[in-house]
Amino acid sequence: MSDDAGTAAMAAGTDGARAPGADTAQRGGIAEAIFAEVEQMTSGGKMSKSDAFEDISKRTGRRAGTVAANYYRIARKRGAPLEPRTRRGRPRGSAGGTGDVEAVVAKLDEAVKDLARLVRRQEAELATLRAEAAQFAELKRLIAKNS
């Protein structure tokens, strides 16, 4: 399809695309509105950004993550100073210490020993139960024989 035919198809709406111009009027409008609303809600420390994102999410039906993404997209575009993300989980390099590895190995060794003790105790209990079951079976046989 040539460029002219493609433009005509878009304008006519035959391929389901928006007409030219409608796209540019809407582009960024929602994100700009979200940015302005969050700024208003958080000004003076009235509310945290997370709470503002959640509030807007509930009112608009958008996910809080989508609201946050729209806010930060505009914030970056405007050059607003953003705090770096806080990392979740273990800090970098925390698994590299040999003291940590030795502590984990010691805990693992103790856990295996505890498990072995429990298995031995369970085996002894099963042997006792099997012996009692055999005695009950013998008593049942004797009672049935004498009845």
DSSP file (Angstrom, degrees, kcal/mol; ACC not computed):
  #  RESIDUE AA STRUCTURE BP1 BP2  ACC     N-H-->O    O-->H-N    N-H-->O    O-->H-N    TCO  KAPPA ALPHA  PHI   PSI    X-CA   Y-CA   Z-CA
    1    1 A M              0   0    0      0, 0.0     2,-0.0     0, 0.0     0, 0.0   0.000 360.0 360.0 360.0 135.3    0.0    0.0    0.0
    2    2 A S     >  -     0   0    0      1,-0.1     4,-2.7     4,-0.0     5,-0.2  -0.302 360.0-106.5 -77.2 166.0    1.4    3.4   -0.9
    3    3 A D  H  > S+     0   0    0      1,-0.2     4,-2.4     2,-0.2     5,-0.2   0.895 121.3  50.3 -59.1 -41.6    1.8    6.2    1.7
    4    4 A D  H  > S+     0   0    0      2,-0.2     4,-2.2     1,-0.2    -1,-0.2   0.903 112.0  47.1 -64.4 -41.0   -1.2    8.1    0.2
    5    5 A A  H  > S+     0   0    0      2,-0.2     4,-2.5     1,-0.2    -2,-0.2   0.892 112.0  50.7 -67.9 -39.0   -3.4    5.0    0.3
    6    6 A G  H  X S+     0   0    0     -4,-2.7     4,-2.3     2,-0.2    -2,-0.2   0.905 111.1  48.1 -64.3 -41.2   -2.3    4.3    3.8
    7    7 A T  H  X S+     0   0    0     -4,-2.4     4,-2.4     2,-0.2    -2,-0.2   0.903 112.3  49.3 -65.4 -41.0   -3.1    7.8    4.9
    8    8 A A  H  X S+     0   0    0     -4,-2.2     4,-2.3     2,-0.2    -2,-0.2   0.896 110.4  50.7 -65.2 -39.8   -6.5    7.6    3.2
    9    9 A A  H  X>S+     0   0    0     -4,-2.5     5,-1.7     2,-0.2     4,-1.2   0.905 111.7  47.8 -65.1 -41.0   -7.3    4.3    4.9
   10   10 A M  H  <5S+     0   0    0     -4,-2.3    -2,-0.2     2,-0.2    -1,-0.2   0.918 112.7  48.3 -64.9 -42.6   -6.4    5.7    8.3
   11   11 A A  H  <5S+     0   0    0     -4,-2.4    -2,-0.2     1,-0.2    -1,-0.2   0.876 113.5  47.1 -65.7 -37.1   -8.5    8.8    7.7
   12   12 A A  H  <5S-     0   0    0     -4,-2.3    -1,-0.2    -5,-0.2    -2,-0.2   0.687 106.8-131.2 -77.7 -18.0  -11.4    6.6    6.5
   13   13 A G  T ><5 +     0   0    0     -4,-1.2     3,-0.9    -3,-0.2    -3,-0.2   0.719  61.2 138.9  78.1  20.6  -10.9    4.4    9.6
   14   14 A T  T 3 <S+     0   0    0     -5,-1.7    -4,-0.1     1,-0.2    -5,-0.1   0.747  72.2  44.2 -73.0 -22.3  -11.0    1.2    7.4
   15   15 A D  T 3  S-     0   0    0     -6,-0.6    -1,-0.2     2,-0.1     3,-0.1   0.310 116.5-107.1-104.8  10.5   -8.2   -0.5    9.3
   16   16 A G  S <  S+     0   0    0     -3,-0.9     2,-0.1     1,-0.3    -2,-0.1   0.447  76.8 132.5  83.7  -0.3   -9.4    0.4   12.8
   17   17 A A        -     0   0    0     -8,-0.1    -1,-0.3     1,-0.1    -2,-0.1  -0.447  63.1 -99.1 -81.5 158.4   -6.7    3.0   13.4
   18   18 A R        -     0   0    0     -2,-0.1    -5,-0.1     1,-0.1    -1,-0.1  -0.386  42.1-100.6 -71.3 153.1   -7.4    6.5   14.7
   19   19 A A    >>  -     0   0    0      1,-0.1     3,-1.4    -8,-0.1     4,-0.9  -0.454  50.3 -88.8 -69.9 148.4   -7.7    9.3   12.3
   20   20 A P  T 34 S+     0   0    0      0, 0.0    -1,-0.1     0, 0.0   -13,-0.0  -0.310 115.4  27.5 -58.7 140.7   -4.6   11.6   12.1
   21   21 A G  T 3> S+     0   0    0     -3,-0.1     4,-1.7     1,-0.0     5,-0.1  -0.181 104.0  78.4  99.6 -40.5   -4.8   14.3   14.6
   22   22 A A  H <> S+     0   0    0     -3,-1.4     4,-1.3     1,-0.2     5,-0.2   0.869  93.6  53.2 -66.3 -34.5   -6.9   12.4   17.1
   23   23 A D  H  X S+     0   0    0     -4,-0.9     4,-1.9     1,-0.2    -1,-0.2   0.914 109.3  45.9 -66.0 -44.5   -3.8   10.5   18.1
   24   24 A T  H  4 S+     0   0    0      1,-0.2    -1,-0.2     2,-0.2    -2,-0.2   0.800 107.2  57.4 -74.3 -28.0   -1.8   13.6   18.8
   25   25 A A  H  < S+     0   0    0     -4,-1.7    -1,-0.2     1,-0.2    -2,-0.2   0.863 116.2  36.0 -68.8 -34.4   -4.5   15.4   20.8
   26   26 A Q  H >X S+     0   0    0     -4,-1.3     3,-2.0    -5,-0.1     4,-0.7   0.765  89.2 110.3 -88.2 -27.7   -4.8   12.5   23.2
   27   27 A R  T 3< S-     0   0    0     -4,-1.9    -4,-0.0     1,-0.3    -3,-0.0  -0.276  96.6  -4.2 -59.0 120.8   -1.1   11.5   23.4
   28   28 A G  T 3> S+     0   0    0     -2,-0.1     4,-2.6     1,-0.1    -1,-0.3   0.293 101.3 111.0  84.6 -10.9    0.3   12.4   26.8
   29   29 A G  H <> S+     0   0    0     -3,-2.0     4,-2.2     2,-0.2     5,-0.1   0.915  79.7  44.5 -64.0 -44.1   -2.9   14.0   28.0
   30   30 A I  H  X S+     0   0    0     -4,-0.7     4,-2.7     2,-0.2    -1,-0.2   0.926 114.6  48.9 -66.8 -44.6   -3.6   11.4   30.6
   31   31 A A  H  > S+     0   0    0      1,-0.2     4,-2.7     2,-0.2    -2,-0.2   0.902 111.3  50.2 -62.7 -40.8   -0.1   11.2   31.8
   32   32 A E  H  X S+     0   0    0     -4,-2.6     4,-2.5     2,-0.2    -1,-0.2   0.917 111.7  48.1 -62.6 -42.8    0.1   15.0   32.1
   33   33 A A  H  X S+     0   0    0     -4,-2.2     4,-2.5     2,-0.2    -2,-0.2   0.909 112.3  48.8 -64.8 -41.4   -3.2   15.0   34.1
   34   34 A I  H  X S+     0   0    0     -4,-2.7     4,-2.8     2,-0.2     5,-0.3   0.927 110.9  50.7 -63.4 -44.5   -1.9   12.2   36.4
   35   35 A F  H  X S+     0   0    0     -4,-2.7     4,-2.6     1,-0.2    -2,-0.2   0.940 112.3  46.4 -58.2 -48.2    1.3   14.1   37.0
   36   36 A A  H  X S+     0   0    0     -4,-2.5     4,-2.2     1,-0.2    -1,-0.2   0.907 113.8  48.6 -62.5 -42.2   -0.5   17.3   37.9
   37   37 A E  H  X S+     0   0    0     -4,-2.5     4,-2.6     2,-0.2    -1,-0.2   0.914 112.0  47.6 -66.6 -42.6   -2.9   15.4   40.2
   38   38 A V  H  X S+     0   0    0     -4,-2.8     4,-2.3     2,-0.2    -2,-0.2   0.926 111.2  51.5 -64.3 -43.4   -0.1   13.5   42.0
   39   39 A E  H  X S+     0   0    0     -4,-2.6     4,-0.9    -5,-0.3    -1,-0.2   0.908 112.5  46.4 -59.0 -41.4    1.9   16.8   42.4
   40   40 A Q  H  < S+     0   0    0     -4,-2.2     3,-0.4     1,-0.2    -2,-0.2   0.912 113.5  48.4 -67.0 -42.6   -1.2   18.4   43.9
   41   41 A M  H  < S+     0   0    0     -4,-2.6    -2,-0.2     1,-0.2     6,-0.2   0.817 117.9  40.3 -68.5 -30.8   -2.0   15.5   46.2
   42   42 A T  H >< S+     0   0    0     -4,-2.3     3,-1.8     4,-0.2    -1,-0.2   0.504  84.4 120.6 -98.5  -4.5    1.6   15.2   47.5
   43   43 A S  G >< S+     0   0    0     -4,-0.9     3,-1.1    -3,-0.4     4,-0.0  -0.343  82.7  12.2 -63.7 139.2    2.4   18.9   47.8
   44   44 A G  G 3  S-     0   0    0      1,-0.2    -1,-0.3     2,-0.1    -2,-0.0   0.651 127.1 -74.7  70.0  15.7    3.3   19.9   51.4
   45   45 A G  G <  S+     0   0    0     -3,-1.8    -1,-0.2     2,-0.2    -2,-0.2   0.728  90.8 140.2  73.2  20.8    3.7   16.3   52.4
   46   46 A K  S <  S+     0   0    0     -3,-1.1     2,-0.3     1,-0.2    -4,-0.2   0.861  74.1   0.2 -63.6 -35.5   -0.1   15.8   52.5
   47   47 A M  S    S-     0   0    0     -6,-0.2    -1,-0.2    -5,-0.1    -2,-0.2  -0.991  76.5-108.9-153.5 149.9    0.2   12.3   51.0
   48   48 A S     >  -     0   0    0     -2,-0.3     4,-2.2     1,-0.1     5,-0.1  -0.443  32.7-116.1 -78.0 159.9    2.9   10.0   49.8
   49   49 A K  H  > S+     0   0    0      1,-0.2     4,-3.0     2,-0.2     5,-0.2   0.901 116.3  55.2 -62.7 -40.2    3.3    9.3   46.1
   50   50 A S  H  > S+     0   0    0      1,-0.2     4,-2.3     2,-0.2    -1,-0.2   0.925 109.3  46.6 -59.3 -44.3    2.5    5.7   46.6
   51   51 A D  H  > S+     0   0    0      2,-0.2     4,-2.5     1,-0.2    -1,-0.2   0.885 112.0  51.2 -65.2 -38.0   -0.8    6.6   48.3
   52   52 A A  H  X S+     0   0    0     -4,-2.2     4,-2.7     2,-0.2     5,-0.3   0.926 109.7  49.6 -64.6 -44.3   -1.6    9.1   45.6
   53   53 A F  H  X S+     0   0    0     -4,-3.0     4,-2.3     1,-0.2    -2,-0.2   0.918 112.7  48.0 -59.4 -42.9   -1.0    6.4   42.9
   54   54 A E  H  X S+     0   0    0     -4,-2.3     4,-2.3    -5,-0.2    -2,-0.2   0.902 111.5  49.8 -65.4 -42.0   -3.3    4.0   44.8
   55   55 A D  H  X S+     0   0    0     -4,-2.5     4,-2.0     2,-0.2    -2,-0.2   0.935 113.3  44.9 -63.0 -47.7   -6.0    6.7   45.2
   56   56 A I  H  X S+     0   0    0     -4,-2.7     4,-2.5     1,-0.2     6,-0.4   0.889 110.9  56.1 -63.7 -38.6   -5.9    7.6   41.5
   57   57 A S  H  X S+     0   0    0     -4,-2.3     4,-2.1    -5,-0.3     5,-0.4   0.925 108.1  46.9 -58.6 -46.8   -5.9    3.9   40.6
   58   58 A K  H  < S+     0   0    0     -4,-2.3    -1,-0.2     1,-0.2    -2,-0.2   0.886 115.7  45.3 -65.1 -39.2   -9.1    3.3   42.6
   59   59 A R  H  < S+     0   0    0     -4,-2.0    -1,-0.2     1,-0.2    -2,-0.2   0.854 122.6  33.7 -74.3 -34.7  -10.9    6.2   41.1
   60   60 A T  H  < S-     0   0    0     -4,-2.5    -2,-0.2    -5,-0.2    -1,-0.2   0.634  99.9-122.7 -99.3 -15.0   -9.9    5.7   37.5
   61   61 A G     <  +     0   0    0     -4,-2.1     2,-0.2     1,-0.3    -3,-0.1   0.503  69.6 128.7  83.8   2.6   -9.8    1.9   37.3
   62   62 A R        -     0   0    0     -6,-0.4    -1,-0.3    -5,-0.4    -2,-0.2  -0.558  68.1 -99.0 -85.9 156.9   -6.2    1.9   36.2
   63   63 A R     >  -     0   0    0     -2,-0.2     4,-2.2     1,-0.1     3,-0.3  -0.466  26.6-122.4 -72.4 148.5   -3.6   -0.2   37.9
   64   64 A A  H  > S+     0   0    0      1,-0.2     4,-2.6     2,-0.2     5,-0.2   0.867 113.6  55.2 -60.2 -36.7   -1.4    1.7   40.5
   65   65 A G  H  > S+     0   0    0      2,-0.2     4,-2.4     1,-0.2    -1,-0.2   0.866 107.1  49.7 -64.1 -36.3    1.7    0.6   38.5
   66   66 A T  H  > S+     0   0    0     -3,-0.3     4,-2.3     2,-0.2    -2,-0.2   0.902 110.7  49.6 -68.2 -41.2    0.3    2.2   35.3
   67   67 A V  H  X S+     0   0    0     -4,-2.2     4,-2.4     2,-0.2    -2,-0.2   0.930 112.7  47.6 -61.8 -45.5   -0.5    5.4   37.2
   68   68 A A  H  X S+     0   0    0     -4,-2.6     4,-2.9     2,-0.2     5,-0.3   0.907 110.0  52.4 -62.8 -42.2    3.0    5.5   38.6
   69   69 A A  H  X S+     0   0    0     -4,-2.4     4,-2.0     1,-0.2    -1,-0.2   0.913 110.3  48.4 -61.7 -42.2    4.6    4.8   35.2
   70   70 A N  H  X S+     0   0    0     -4,-2.3     4,-1.7     2,-0.2    -1,-0.2   0.918 112.4  49.1 -62.5 -43.3    2.6    7.7   33.7
   71   71 A Y  H  X S+     0   0    0     -4,-2.4     4,-2.4     1,-0.2    -2,-0.2   0.953 113.7  44.2 -61.0 -50.9    3.7   10.0   36.5
   72   72 A Y  H  X S+     0   0    0     -4,-2.9     4,-2.6     1,-0.2     5,-0.2   0.798 107.3  60.0 -70.3 -27.6    7.4    9.1   36.3
   73   73 A R  H  X S+     0   0    0     -4,-2.0     4,-1.9    -5,-0.3    -1,-0.2   0.939 111.9  39.6 -62.1 -45.3    7.4    9.3   32.5
   74   74 A I  H  X S+     0   0    0     -4,-1.7     4,-2.1     2,-0.2    -2,-0.2   0.883 113.0  55.8 -71.3 -38.1    6.3   13.0   32.7
   75   75 A A  H  <>S+     0   0    0     -4,-2.4     5,-2.7     1,-0.2     4,-0.5   0.923 110.7  44.5 -60.3 -44.3    8.6   13.6   35.7
   76   76 A R  H ><5S+     0   0    0     -4,-2.6     3,-1.0     1,-0.2    -1,-0.2   0.905 110.6  55.0 -65.5 -40.1   11.6   12.4   33.7
   77   77 A K  H 3<5S+     0   0    0     -4,-1.9    -1,-0.2     1,-0.3    -2,-0.2   0.863 110.9  45.2 -60.5 -36.2   10.4   14.4   30.6
   78   78 A R  T 3<5S-     0   0    0     -4,-2.1    -1,-0.3    -5,-0.1    -2,-0.2   0.485 115.1-116.9 -86.9  -3.9   10.4   17.6   32.8
   79   79 A G  T < 5 +     0   0    0     -3,-1.0    -3,-0.2    -4,-0.5    -2,-0.1   0.747  50.4 171.6  76.9  23.4   13.8   16.8   34.3
   80   80 A A      < -     0   0    0     -5,-2.7     2,-0.5    -6,-0.2    -1,-0.2  -0.396  42.7-105.4 -65.6 141.3   12.4   16.5   37.9
   81   81 A P        -     0   0    0      0, 0.0     2,-0.4     0, 0.0    -1,-0.1  -0.573  43.1-164.7 -70.1 120.5   15.0   15.1   40.4
   82   82 A L        -     0   0    0     -2,-0.5     3,-0.1    -6,-0.0   -10,-0.0  -0.869  18.3-122.7-110.1 140.1   14.0   11.5   41.1
   83   83 A E        -     0   0    0     -2,-0.4     3,-0.1     1,-0.1     0, 0.0  -0.567  37.9-104.0 -76.3 142.0   15.3    9.5   43.9
   84   84 A P        -     0   0    0      0, 0.0    -1,-0.1     0, 0.0     2,-0.0  -0.325  44.0 -95.5 -64.6 150.6   17.0    6.2   42.9
   85   85 A R        -     0   0    0      1,-0.1     2,-0.5    -3,-0.1    -3,-0.0  -0.343  34.1-123.0 -64.6 144.0   15.0    3.1   43.3
   86   86 A T        -     0   0    0     -3,-0.1     2,-0.2    -2,-0.0    -1,-0.1  -0.783  28.2-125.5 -88.5 132.8   15.6    1.1   46.5
   87   87 A R        -     0   0    0     -2,-0.5     2,-0.3     1,-0.0    -1,-0.0  -0.535  18.9-141.1 -80.3 141.9   16.6   -2.4   45.8
   88   88 A R        +     0   0    0     -2,-0.2     2,-0.2     2,-0.0    -1,-0.0  -0.663  61.4  19.3 -97.1 157.1   14.6   -5.2   47.3
   89   89 A G  S    S-     0   0    0     -2,-0.3    -2,-0.0     2,-0.0     0, 0.0  -0.480 109.6  -3.6  89.0-158.5   16.2   -8.4   48.6
   90   90 A R  S    S-     0   0    0     -2,-0.2     3,-0.1     1,-0.1     5,-0.1  -0.433  77.9-107.1 -72.6 142.3   19.7   -9.0   49.6
   91   91 A P    >   -     0   0    0      0, 0.0     3,-1.7     0, 0.0     4,-0.2  -0.320  49.1 -85.1 -63.5 152.7   22.2   -6.2   49.1
   92   92 A R  T 3  S+     0   0    0      1,-0.3     0, 0.0     2,-0.1     0, 0.0  -0.311 113.1  15.6 -59.8 139.3   24.7   -6.7   46.3
   93   93 A G  T >  S+     0   0    0     -3,-0.1     3,-1.1     1,-0.1    -1,-0.3   0.493  86.6 120.5  79.5   3.0   27.8   -8.7   47.2
   94   94 A S  T <  S+     0   0    0     -3,-1.7     3,-0.5     1,-0.2    -2,-0.1   0.730  70.3  55.8 -74.5 -18.7   26.2  -10.1   50.4
   95   95 A A  T 3  S+     0   0    0     -4,-0.2    -1,-0.2     1,-0.2     6,-0.1   0.477  90.6  76.9 -89.1  -0.8   26.6  -13.7   49.3
   96   96 A G    <   +     0   0    0     -3,-1.1     2,-0.2     4,-0.1    -1,-0.2   0.615  65.8 103.2 -87.8 -11.9   30.3  -13.4   48.7
   97   97 A G     >  -     0   0    0     -3,-0.5     4,-1.5    -4,-0.2     3,-0.2  -0.509  63.0-145.8 -77.1 137.0   31.6  -13.6   52.3
   98   98 A T  H  > S+     0   0    0      1,-0.2     4,-2.6    -2,-0.2     5,-0.2   0.809  99.1  61.5 -70.6 -28.1   33.1  -16.9   53.4
   99   99 A G  H  > S+     0   0    0      1,-0.2     4,-2.1     2,-0.2    -1,-0.2   0.891 104.0  49.4 -62.7 -38.7   31.7  -16.3   56.9
  100  100 A D  H  > S+     0   0    0      2,-0.2     4,-2.3     1,-0.2    -1,-0.2   0.910 111.2  48.8 -65.6 -42.5   28.2  -16.3   55.5
  101  101 A V  H  X S+     0   0    0     -4,-1.5     4,-2.7     1,-0.2    -2,-0.2   0.922 111.2  49.6 -64.8 -43.9   28.9  -19.5   53.6
  102  102 A E  H  X S+     0   0    0     -4,-2.6     4,-2.4     1,-0.2    -1,-0.2   0.891 110.6  50.4 -63.2 -39.0   30.3  -21.2   56.6
  103  103 A A  H  X S+     0   0    0     -4,-2.1     4,-2.3     2,-0.2    -1,-0.2   0.908 111.6  48.1 -65.2 -41.4   27.3  -20.2   58.7
  104  104 A V  H  X S+     0   0    0     -4,-2.3     4,-2.6     2,-0.2    -2,-0.2   0.912 111.9  49.4 -64.8 -42.9   24.9  -21.6   56.1
  105  105 A V  H  X S+     0   0    0     -4,-2.7     4,-2.7     2,-0.2    -2,-0.2   0.905 110.8  50.2 -63.7 -41.1   26.9  -24.8   55.9
  106  106 A A  H  X S+     0   0    0     -4,-2.4     4,-2.2     2,-0.2    -2,-0.2   0.912 112.4  47.0 -63.7 -42.5   26.8  -25.2   59.7
  107  107 A K  H  X S+     0   0    0     -4,-2.3     4,-2.3     2,-0.2    -2,-0.2   0.910 112.9  49.3 -64.8 -41.5   23.1  -24.5   59.8
  108  108 A L  H  X S+     0   0    0     -4,-2.6     4,-2.3     2,-0.2    -2,-0.2   0.909 109.9  51.1 -63.9 -42.7   22.5  -27.0   57.0
  109  109 A D  H  X S+     0   0    0     -4,-2.7     4,-2.1     1,-0.2    -2,-0.2   0.918 111.4  47.7 -60.5 -45.0   24.7  -29.6   58.8
  110  110 A E  H  X S+     0   0    0     -4,-2.2     4,-2.4     1,-0.2    -1,-0.2   0.888 110.5  52.1 -64.4 -39.8   22.7  -29.2   62.0
  111  111 A A  H  X S+     0   0    0     -4,-2.3     4,-2.3     2,-0.2    -1,-0.2   0.898 109.1  49.7 -64.5 -40.3   19.4  -29.4   60.1
  112  112 A V  H  X S+     0   0    0     -4,-2.3     4,-2.4     2,-0.2    -2,-0.2   0.905 110.8  49.9 -65.2 -41.1   20.5  -32.7   58.4
  113  113 A K  H  X S+     0   0    0     -4,-2.1     4,-2.2     2,-0.2    -2,-0.2   0.911 110.5  50.0 -63.6 -42.0   21.5  -34.1   61.8
  114  114 A D  H  X S+     0   0    0     -4,-2.4     4,-2.2     1,-0.2    -2,-0.2   0.913 110.9  49.9 -61.1 -42.7   18.1  -33.1   63.3
  115  115 A L  H  X S+     0   0    0     -4,-2.3     4,-2.4     1,-0.2    -2,-0.2   0.907 108.9  51.3 -63.1 -42.5   16.3  -34.8   60.4
  116  116 A A  H  X S+     0   0    0     -4,-2.4     4,-2.3     1,-0.2    -1,-0.2   0.906 109.5  50.8 -62.1 -41.6   18.3  -38.0   60.8
  117  117 A R  H  X S+     0   0    0     -4,-2.2     4,-2.3     1,-0.2    -1,-0.2   0.914 110.8  49.1 -61.7 -42.7   17.4  -38.1   64.5
  118  118 A L  H  X S+     0   0    0     -4,-2.2     4,-2.4     2,-0.2    -2,-0.2   0.896 110.0  50.6 -64.3 -40.6   13.7  -37.6   63.6
  119  119 A V  H  X S+     0   0    0     -4,-2.4     4,-2.5     2,-0.2    -1,-0.2   0.916 110.8  48.9 -65.2 -42.5   13.8  -40.4   61.0
  120  120 A R  H  X S+     0   0    0     -4,-2.3     4,-2.0     2,-0.2    -2,-0.2   0.913 111.9  49.1 -62.3 -41.9   15.4  -42.8   63.5
  121  121 A R  H  X S+     0   0    0     -4,-2.3     4,-2.1     1,-0.2    -2,-0.2   0.895 111.5  49.6 -63.9 -39.8   12.8  -41.9   66.1
  122  122 A Q  H  X S+     0   0    0     -4,-2.4     4,-2.5     2,-0.2    -2,-0.2   0.892 108.2  52.8 -67.2 -39.7   10.1  -42.5   63.6
  123  123 A E  H  X S+     0   0    0     -4,-2.5     4,-2.1     2,-0.2    -1,-0.2   0.908 109.8  48.9 -61.0 -42.0   11.5  -45.9   62.6
  124  124 A A  H  X S+     0   0    0     -4,-2.0     4,-2.0     2,-0.2    -2,-0.2   0.904 111.4  49.3 -64.8 -41.5   11.5  -47.0   66.2
  125  125 A E  H  X S+     0   0    0     -4,-2.1     4,-2.4     1,-0.2    -2,-0.2   0.896 110.1  51.1 -65.6 -39.6    7.9  -45.9   66.6
  126  126 A L  H  X S+     0   0    0     -4,-2.5     4,-2.5     2,-0.2    -1,-0.2   0.898 108.1  52.2 -64.0 -40.4    6.9  -47.7   63.5
  127  127 A A  H  X S+     0   0    0     -4,-2.1     4,-2.0     2,-0.2    -1,-0.2   0.912 110.7  48.4 -62.2 -42.2    8.5  -50.9   64.7
  128  128 A T  H  X S+     0   0    0     -4,-2.0     4,-2.4     1,-0.2    -2,-0.2   0.921 112.0  48.8 -62.9 -45.1    6.6  -50.6   68.0
  129  129 A L  H  X S+     0   0    0     -4,-2.4     4,-2.4     1,-0.2    -2,-0.2   0.879 109.8  51.6 -64.6 -38.2    3.3  -50.0   66.2
  130  130 A R  H  X S+     0   0    0     -4,-2.5     4,-2.0     2,-0.2    -1,-0.2   0.901 110.3  49.2 -64.8 -40.3    3.9  -53.0   63.9
  131  131 A A  H  X S+     0   0    0     -4,-2.0     4,-2.0     2,-0.2    -2,-0.2   0.915 112.3  47.8 -65.6 -42.5    4.6  -55.3   67.0
  132  132 A E  H  X S+     0   0    0     -4,-2.4     4,-2.5     1,-0.2    -2,-0.2   0.895 109.9  53.0 -64.8 -39.6    1.4  -54.0   68.7
  133  133 A A  H  X S+     0   0    0     -4,-2.4     4,-2.3     1,-0.2    -1,-0.2   0.891 108.3  50.3 -63.0 -39.1   -0.6  -54.6   65.5
  134  134 A A  H  X S+     0   0    0     -4,-2.0     4,-2.1     2,-0.2    -1,-0.2   0.900 110.4  49.9 -64.9 -40.7    0.7  -58.2   65.3
  135  135 A Q  H  X S+     0   0    0     -4,-2.0     4,-2.5     2,-0.2    -2,-0.2   0.913 111.2  48.7 -64.0 -42.8   -0.3  -58.7   69.0
  136  136 A F  H  X S+     0   0    0     -4,-2.5     4,-2.6     1,-0.2    -2,-0.2   0.896 109.8  52.0 -64.2 -39.8   -3.8  -57.3   68.3
  137  137 A A  H  X S+     0   0    0     -4,-2.3     4,-2.2     2,-0.2    -1,-0.2   0.905 110.3  48.6 -62.8 -40.8   -4.2  -59.5   65.2
  138  138 A E  H  X S+     0   0    0     -4,-2.1     4,-2.4     2,-0.2    -2,-0.2   0.917 112.0  48.5 -65.2 -44.0   -3.2  -62.6   67.3
  139  139 A L  H  X S+     0   0    0     -4,-2.5     4,-2.6     1,-0.2     5,-0.2   0.906 111.0  51.0 -61.4 -41.9   -5.8  -61.6   70.0
  140  140 A K  H  X S+     0   0    0     -4,-2.6     4,-2.4     1,-0.2    -1,-0.2   0.902 110.3  49.5 -62.3 -41.8   -8.4  -61.1   67.4
  141  141 A R  H  X S+     0   0    0     -4,-2.2     4,-2.0     2,-0.2    -2,-0.2   0.913 111.7  48.3 -63.7 -43.1   -7.7  -64.6   66.0
  142  142 A L  H  X S+     0   0    0     -4,-2.4     4,-1.9     2,-0.2    -2,-0.2   0.894 112.3  48.6 -65.2 -40.6   -7.9  -66.2   69.4
  143  143 A I  H  X S+     0   0    0     -4,-2.6     4,-0.8     1,-0.2    -2,-0.2   0.921 112.4  48.2 -65.7 -43.2  -11.2  -64.4   70.2
  144  144 A A  H  < S+     0   0    0     -4,-2.4     3,-0.4     1,-0.2    -1,-0.2   0.866 110.9  51.6 -65.1 -35.6  -12.6  -65.5   66.9
  145  145 A K  H  < S+     0   0    0     -4,-2.0    -1,-0.2     1,-0.2    -2,-0.2   0.863 112.8  44.6 -69.4 -37.3  -11.4  -69.1   67.4
  146  146 A N  H  <        0   0    0     -4,-1.9    -1,-0.2     1,-0.2    -2,-0.2   0.491 360.0 360.0 -87.2  -4.9  -13.1  -69.3   70.9
  147  147 A S     <        0   0    0     -4,-0.8    -1,-0.2    -3,-0.4    -2,-0.1   0.460 360.0 360.0 -87.8 360.0  -16.3  -67.7   69.9
